[in-house]
């Protein structure tokens, strides 16, 4: 059994972390308890159906108590392999630091404890891309959102003609105002320029297009009236499902939009320069390691 005590980052990060463990657990047949994921559990009801993952342990107070007790034993000093006693404790860095070494989930001592004893993680920076790619379809099935979320997303797209391309634009600000020195926090004018550029590219291909705007804050972009825009005013779960059902995605480097690309196998343009966005740069995200999106 593997117990996760702390996840790194927001929803997109947590989904990729849990999915990486899930792929490894599918490959090597062990069970996972992910304590920090309890707040998202209701939105991902298919996760627990095969008995492989438990994303909650009772109520919030039980979760916090168990996490607090176990975390005392998962430190840098005690984060050594204790496989002879069936216990594996791993303290992972939880901030982006230089020289990060990823832990290989195929480690033999870890797998012995995961299958026959207890293994615990505090943080992220582990990987098993072999299992990830081998079980990508199972991940997509297990991590589907609940039916209510799917219906809310579908309702937003009702009325859009089948021949119209839907371009999902993910605008992330919030923590990105300061993270990476504000490099990825584009203003409204920059996002409007991106949309106008893409609209022109679609016109050159004689294709009709509508732009779906998903943002972590209220936005109102100034674009010509001829450009069709839909603003999502829903929660993050609906936005993820909406983005996964688009024909093309555009966003800055973020696990959120990368997860949508992975789930829906939708081509994604990750842009660092708002004035240089080209449809030819779109690629499907096949996975994600911290600060390292993986593309087909």
C-alpha positions in Angstrom: 0.0 0.0 0.0 1.2 3.5 -0.8 0.1 6.5 1.2 0.5 10.0 -0.3 0.8 12.6 2.4 1.4 15.7 0.3 0.8 16.7 -3.3 2.5 19.5 -5.1 0.6 22.4 -6.5 -3.0 22.9 -7.7 -5.5 20.7 -9.4 -3.6 20.0 -12.6 -0.5 19.0 -10.7 -2.3 16.8 -8.4 -4.1 15.0 -11.2 -0.8 14.2 -13.0 0.8 13.1 -9.7 -1.9 10.7 -8.8 -2.2 9.4 -12.4 1.5 8.6 -12.5 1.2 6.6 -9.3 -2.0 5.0 -10.7 -0.2 3.9 -13.8 2.6 2.3 -11.7 0.1 0.7 -9.4 -1.7 -0.8 -12.4 1.5 -2.2 -13.7 2.7 -3.7 -10.4 -0.5 -4.4 -8.6 -0.7 -2.4 -5.4 -3.1 0.0 -3.7 -2.9 3.8 -3.1 -4.4 6.0 -0.5 -4.1 9.7 -1.5 -5.0 11.8 1.5 -4.6 15.3 0.1 -6.9 14.5 -2.9 -10.0 14.2 -0.7 -11.3 17.7 -1.7 -11.5 16.6 -5.3 -12.8 13.1 -4.7 -16.5 13.7 -5.5 -15.7 15.1 -8.9 -13.8 11.9 -10.0 -16.1 9.1 -8.9 -14.6 6.5 -11.4 -11.3 6.5 -9.6 -12.3 4.2 -6.8 -14.4 1.8 -8.8 -11.6 -0.7 -9.4 -10.5 -0.6 -5.8 -7.0 0.5 -6.7 -7.2 4.0 -5.3 -8.8 5.4 -2.2 -8.8 9.2 -2.5 -10.2 10.0 0.9 -10.0 8.6 4.5 -13.1 9.6 6.4 -13.6 13.3 6.9 -11.3 16.3 6.8 -10.3 16.0 10.4 -9.3 12.3 10.1 -7.3 13.2 6.9 -5.4 15.9 8.6 -4.7 13.9 11.8 -3.4 10.9 9.8 -1.3 13.1 7.6 0.2 15.0 10.5 1.2 11.8 12.3 2.7 10.0 9.3 4.5 13.1 8.1 6.6 13.0 11.3 8.2 9.9 10.0 8.7 11.1 6.4 11.6 13.5 6.7 14.9 14.0 4.9 16.7 12.1 7.7 14.3 9.2 7.8 13.6 9.2 4.1 15.9 6.2 3.6 14.9 2.8 2.3 13.8 0.5 5.2 12.7 -2.3 2.9 13.7 -5.1 5.3 11.0 -4.0 7.6 8.5 -3.6 4.8 8.6 0.2 5.2 9.6 2.7 2.5 9.6 6.4 3.3 10.4 9.1 0.8 10.6 12.8 1.3 10.4 14.6 -2.0 11.2 18.3 -2.6 8.0 20.2 -3.0 9.4 23.4 -4.5 11.0 23.7 -7.9 14.7 23.5 -7.2 17.7 23.1 -9.5 19.2 19.7 -9.8 16.0 17.8 -9.0 16.5 14.0 -9.1 13.3 12.1 -10.0 12.6 9.0 -8.1 12.1 5.9 -10.3 8.8 4.2 -9.2 10.2 1.0 -10.6 12.7 0.9 -7.8 12.7 -2.7 -6.5 12.8 -1.8 -2.8 9.9 0.6 -3.2 7.8 -1.9 -5.1 8.4 -4.6 -2.4 7.0 -2.2 0.3 4.2 -1.0 -2.0 3.0 -4.5 -2.5 3.8 -6.2 0.8 4.1 -3.4 3.3 3.7 0.4 3.4 5.3 3.1 1.3 4.8 6.8 1.9 5.5 9.9 -0.2 5.6 13.5 0.9 5.7 15.5 -2.2 6.2 14.9 -5.9 9.2 14.3 -8.3 8.7 10.6 -9.1 8.2 9.0 -12.4 7.5 5.8 -14.4 6.9 6.9 -17.9 7.0 3.3 -19.2 3.9 2.5 -17.1 2.4 5.9 -17.9 2.5 5.3 -21.6 1.4 1.7 -21.3 -1.7 2.6 -19.3 -2.7 6.0 -20.7 -6.1 4.7 -21.9 -6.9 3.3 -18.4 -5.9 6.6 -16.9 -8.3 8.5 -19.2 -11.1 6.1 -18.3 -10.5 6.3 -14.5 -10.0 10.1 -14.4 -13.2 11.0 -16.2 -15.2 13.7 -14.3 -18.6 13.0 -12.8 -21.7 13.0 -14.9 -23.0 16.4 -13.6 -19.7 18.0 -14.7 -19.9 16.4 -18.1 -23.5 17.6 -18.6 -22.5 21.2 -17.6 -19.7 21.2 -20.1 -21.9 19.7 -22.9 -24.6 22.4 -22.4 -22.0 25.1 -23.1 -21.2 23.6 -26.4 -24.8 23.1 -27.5 -25.7 25.1 -30.5 -22.2 25.1 -32.0 -22.3 23.7 -35.5 -20.5 20.4 -36.1 -18.2 22.0 -38.8 -17.1 24.8 -36.5 -13.8 24.4 -34.8 -13.6 25.1 -31.1 -10.4 26.6 -29.8 -10.0 26.5 -26.0 -8.0 29.4 -24.5 -6.7 28.8 -21.0 -5.8 32.1 -19.3 -3.9 31.6 -16.1 -3.1 34.5 -13.8 -3.5 34.1 -10.1 -0.1 32.7 -8.9 1.4 33.4 -12.3 1.5 37.1 -11.5 4.6 36.4 -9.5 5.7 32.9 -10.5 8.5 32.7 -13.1 8.8 36.5 -12.6 5.5 37.0 -14.3 6.7 35.6 -17.6 3.4 33.7 -18.3 1.0 36.3 -17.0 -0.3 37.8 -20.2 -2.6 40.8 -20.1 -5.9 41.1 -21.9 -4.3 42.9 -24.8 -1.9 40.1 -25.4 -4.6 37.4 -25.2 -6.7 39.4 -27.6 -3.8 39.5 -30.0 -3.4 35.7 -29.8 -7.1 35.2 -30.6 -7.0 37.6 -33.5 -3.9 35.9 -34.9 -5.5 32.5 -34.7 -8.8 33.7 -36.1 -6.8 35.0 -39.2 -5.1 31.6 -39.5 -8.4 29.7 -39.5 -9.8 32.1 -42.1 -6.9 31.4 -44.4 -7.9 27.8 -44.2 -11.6 28.7 -44.9 -12.7 27.3 -41.5 -15.2 28.7 -39.1 -14.0 28.9 -35.5 -15.3 29.8 -32.0 -13.1 30.6 -29.1 -13.8 29.2 -25.6 -12.2 31.3 -22.8 -11.5 29.5 -19.5 -9.7 31.6 -16.9 -9.0 31.6 -13.2 -10.4 35.1 -12.9 -13.1 37.2 -14.7 -11.8 38.5 -18.1 -13.3 40.5 -20.9 -11.2 40.6 -24.1 -11.4 43.3 -26.7 -11.6 41.6 -30.0 -13.5 42.5 -33.3 -17.2 41.7 -33.3 -16.7 39.2 -36.1 -14.8 36.9 -33.7 -17.1 34.5 -31.8 -16.2 34.0 -28.2 -17.7 31.9 -25.4 -16.7 32.7 -21.8 -16.9 29.8 -19.3 -18.1 31.0 -15.9 -18.0 27.5 -14.5 -15.7 25.8 -11.9 -12.3 24.3 -12.7 -13.7 20.8 -13.1 -16.1 21.9 -15.8 -13.4 24.0 -17.5 -11.1 21.0 -17.6 -13.8 18.9 -19.3 -14.6 21.7 -21.7 -11.0 22.2 -22.7 -10.6 18.4 -23.3 -13.4 18.5 -25.8 -12.0 21.3 -28.0 -10.3 20.9 -31.3 -7.3 23.0 -30.4 -6.0 24.4 -27.1 -3.8 27.4 -26.4 -2.2 28.3 -23.1 1.0 29.0 -21.2 2.9 26.3 -19.5 0.5 24.8 -17.0 -0.5 21.4 -15.9 -4.2 22.4 -16.1 -4.3 22.9 -19.9 -1.8 20.0 -20.4 -4.1 17.7 -18.5 -7.0 18.7 -20.8 -4.8 18.0 -23.8 -3.9 14.6 -22.4 -7.4 13.6 -21.5 -9.0 14.6 -24.8 -5.9 14.0 -26.9 -6.3 17.6 -28.2 -3.5 19.4 -29.9 -2.0 22.1 -27.7 0.0 25.3 -28.4 2.1 26.2 -25.3 3.1 29.8 -25.9 5.8 31.8 -24.2 5.6 34.7 -26.7 2.1 36.0 -27.3 3.0 37.6 -30.6 4.2 34.4 -32.1 1.4 31.8 -32.0 1.1 29.4 -34.9 -1.3 26.4 -35.4 1.7 24.5 -36.8 3.2 24.4 -33.3 0.2 22.4 -31.8 1.0 19.0 -30.3 -0.9 16.6 -28.1 0.4 16.5 -24.5 1.2 12.9 -23.6 2.2 13.4 -20.0 3.8 15.9 -17.6 6.7 15.9 -15.2 7.3 19.0 -13.0 8.0 21.9 -15.3 8.3 19.5 -18.2 5.3 18.8 -20.4 5.7 15.8 -22.7 4.4 15.9 -26.3 3.8 13.4 -29.0 
